[in-house]
Amino acid sequence: MKFFCAFASASILAWFCTQLSAQTLVVGPNLNINRQTGYQAEEAIAIDPSNPNRLFAWSNDLNGRNSAGYSTNGGASWTSRFTGADGWPALGGDPTCSFDKFGNLFAASFRSNFASILIRASTNGGQTFSNALLTITSPLLDQPTIKAGPGISAGQQAVWVFYLNSPMVARGAAVTGLGAFGAFGSELAIPDSDNGNFGDIAIGPNGQVVVAFQTPADGTEPCSIEFALNSSGSTSGSFTLSPTTISINVGGFRSIPAQPTRTVDAEVGLAYDISNGPHRGRLYLVYTDAASTSTDDLNIFLRYSDDDGSTWSSPVRVNDDTGSNSQFFSKIALDPVTGNIGVAWYDCRNSSANNRVELWAAVSVDGGVSFLPNVKVSAGSTSGIGKGGGNELGDYIGLDFYNNALYPCWADDSNSTGDNPSGTSNLDYYTARVTFVPPAVPPLAIAAAQLTGSGEVLTLTWTNNVANVVLESTGALPGTWSTVNTPRVTNGNFVVTTVTNAAMAQFYRLRR
């Protein structure tokens, strides 16, 4: 907790401050989550909001199983395994996962024959998955995404899964506590999605559900991103197509130097602000786009919507490089404590041949209007070319964000940590804690003072560069501090308020 104080009296006006620190992103050490032989890529990661020291991550392995790891110390160390003796049968990949606020961990993946999507739940942070919730069987399935979030009833949570079944469909279930799961509802068809794929799903603060998808997803360029809303959040409700579509130049199978065989898509991502911050209820979209259908200069963009996806802001470019190399496989996560937005992606900016990637990230603290300078997260660079029998880097990366701690999860063959059993010849999956360090509390100043018959009237001011600061006062030091709730006026870059003191001496401070 940071403070800034000012002493006020009618005869003495004095103020003092410490150096105002800039808001920054601090990248922690890279950690190899799995440390296993063979190929592991296409990752998902989740933080437990009921105990943020617990994290879970998993990835494809391509040997009839997934690789999985969990941490109980905030990601400082990881226990890894191959699935099979933990409640999962033989698996084929496309892993996805999400915690709810009760500490339930929901996960989904293809069965090894790729004819079924399996959904399981864990109540011990991903050590085992003893709760079999749903099996979806169809020859038309692809790329499931599971997401937990607020329910439509007070005190409840919900879990939704979104996947291709020609058309794209979503289905949800209510959650009332740890290990207390309702049944999943029937498939709810997404309008105009017969040719769609590569989508995402988000749950809003009132339980409303929005999906986004790319269409057509067969490689046609240009193509579009479309949206649909289930405004009630009911598992037996319906989705209504948004009137707005976003045209893009990156199709469903865009070949680039870093991913020539597996190719890339727009990798649409959604996140709702469910915090109690100023942008609560805002919906964010991240995606990959390019200036033309032929350039390899792919970039990451973000938009936001304040009406559940009916209309969208203009795009903001997230990556801040000035070159023409590729950025792709973006992932978005919303910090439910602060409302800040995190984005991570593969980035070729430092590759002379535009075919080696690093993991980069950025954070927005102003509701998606701008981003802090990008930071390089991965210690080394990686090439997926020729790996995984043509799967290369897979189809996506993982990301989660909680209480200023951002955890990306990515495929890495640099062996920068020295503990990949395959050395630099194959991919393990890595993470690192990226910490957002907020700015210090701004300096508090006394702009004016006036004696009255009942005491003094003071005008206090401070710079308007930190949200959610609290003004407090006390008549003595040490003393008991009380919140000052006088009206505030924002005047350009400054916040101004007026207070009246019956006593001739008073101390004021700002607290964050």
C-alpha positions, 0 to 999 in steps of 0.5 A: 500500500502506497501513501502520499501526505500533506500537512495543512493549516492556515499559516503553514502550507507544506507538501512533500513527495517521493519520486513518482514511479512509472507503471511497468511490466516486470518479467520473471524467470522463464520456467519449463513447465513439463520438462518431458521428452518429445513434442509438446505445444498448443497450450492452455493455462489457468489461475485459481481465483480462490487461491491464486497460488494454484495454477494449471497448464496443459498441452498437446503431446501427440501420443494419445495423451496430453501433458499436464502440470500444476503449481501450488506456489504461484508458478515458482515450480511445477509438477508435471505428468502425462495424462492417463492415470489422473481421470483422463482416458487417451487424449488427442489434443486441443486442450482448454481450461478455466477455473471458477471462483469456487476453485473448480477447474474445468478442462476439455480436450479431444479423445484420442480418436478425435470423435469426441470432446471430453469435459472433466472437472478437478477440485484439487487444482488439476492434480486429478480430474475425477468429475466426468461432466460431458462427452460430445460425440460427432464426426464434425467437431473442432477446437473446443474452448471452455470458460467459467465465469459469473452465473445468472443467479446471485452467488452462482457461477457458470461454465460454457463450452464453445466448439465447431459441430457444423454449425458452431454451438455452445452449451453451458451449465450452472455451478453452485459450489466446489464440486457442485455442478449442474447438468450441461444444457443442449447445444445452442446453435450460433447463427450464420456459423455454418462456415465458421471456426476458430472462435472464442467465448466470454461470460459477462458480469451478469452471466450474459454470453458472447461468442466470436468466430471467423467466417468463412474459415476455409482459408478464403481471404478477406473474411470476417469476424462475427459475434452472437449474444445470449443476453440472458445467459440461460443454458436453454436460451438462444444466441442472436447474431450481432449486426456488426461484422469486422472484415479481416485479411487473415484467413483460416489457413494463412501460411507465413515463414514461421508457420509454413505448414500448419499455417495461422488464422486470425486467432480471435479472442474475447474477454469481459471485464467482470471487475468492479473497475470503471470499465465493468461490463466492457467486452474486448476482442483481440485478433490478428490482421494484415494490410493485405492478403499477401503480406507476411506483416501480420499484427495484433489488434484490439477493439472493445464494445460497451454493448455486448458486441453490437458495436465495436471501437476502432482497432488499436495495434498492440505490438509496437515494433516498427518492422514488417515481420509477423506477429500471430497467435494472440491471446487475451486475458482480463484481470478480474481484480483490476480490470486491466487487460493482458495480451500475449503473442508469438513475435518474429520482430527479432528474426532476420528470416521472419521464421523464429518466434519469441513470446511478447506481451503487453498490458492496457490499464485504460480500458483498451485505449492504449497499451504499455510498451511491449515486453519480451517474455521468452528468454530464447527464440523458437522455431516450430518448423519441422516439428510435431509432424507438421503441427509446428507451433500448433494453433494457439498459446495460453494466457491468464491474468489475476491481481497484476500477475500475467502468466503466458504459456507458450511452446519453446525449443530454446532450452534456455532453462537447460532442462528440456530432455530433448535439448533444442530438438523439440518443444516443451511448454514454458511460462513466466510471471509478468508482473504489472507494477502500478504507478506510485500514488501521486503527490498531494498539494494544497492549492489554496487556503482561506480562514473562516469564522468556523476554521479553514477552507482548503483546496487540495489537488493531485495529478489524475494519473492513478485510478481508485485513490482514496483521500484520508485525513487525521488531526494528529500523527500518529492518529486515526485516518478517516476517508474524506468524501468531498466532491472531486472535479477533474480539471485537465490533468489534475483532480481538485477537491475542497475541504473545510476544517474546524481545527486549525491543523489537519493532515491529509494523505492519498492512499491506493 
